[in-house]
Amino acid sequence: MSNIAIITGASSGFGKEFTKQLASKYRKLDEIWVIARRTELLETLAKEVTSTKIKVLSYDITNREHILELKKLLAEKQPTVRILVNNAGYGLMGHFDEIPLESQLGMINLNCYALTEITHFVLPYMKQRSQIIQIASSAAFIPQPSFAIYAASKSYVYSFSRALAQELKPYDISVTVVCPGPASTEFFDIASTTGDIKLIKNMFMANPVNVVKEAIEDAAKGKQVSTHTLAMKSLRILARIVPTRFILPFMK
């Protein structure tokens, strides 16, 4: 029975970096299954990672047929999933009434629905000391005008992951929710198609290599929340002690 990691949204950004760093850190993994729509980028990644076998799965995880293919593959191979990284997601900036409804529902479908479904059907293949890493965002801590649906979707990921971590404690399966601030990835190339990236976001841009490194270390320690940089850690504390109504005007 093979030991594998599964990473969604692996073609770029955090997903690509997780693939590289997990391959380097966990040499006992037999395979890393990388999932994304862009086959060419996944194949390039597979060539770059030489320490671990990379299985390229060109799936759109919002597509029912692709989800069924992934379920079927797991049932056939019966692997032990040591690490699941739910990274796939996107955000769009702008006022709620200005962004096409289809695009906003797409955010919910990918960021929430697909993440939940994959977590549910992968879980039976996990054993003691397996890890679930869910990529949320510091946007999960506070409602964000002009980023409303994205922030709300990541609040879901944050709340779901914290609760799941408690449920899985008796089985020695850890759940770490990663809540980075802005990072230098393709994310903001997509997000800015419907709105401007605020100066403050540019000021706090983090290196994805460092974000992923800290996330992997925190997951290995069994931490339930991984928040990179002092600024984002401070935001998390601020959101817990200051009423939201006082923060919202500044977020806008």
Secondary structure by P-SEA (a helix, b strand, c coil): cccbbbbccccccaaaaaaaaaaaccccccbbbbbcccaaaaaaaaaacccbbbbbbbcccccaaaaaaaaaaaaaacccccbbbcccccccccccccccaaaaaaaaaaccaaaaaaaaaacccccccbbbbbbbccccccccccaaaaaaaaaaaaaaaaaaaaaaccccbbbbbbbbcccccaaaaaaaccccccaaaaaacccaaaaaaaaaaaaaaccccccccaaaaaaaaaaacccccccccccc
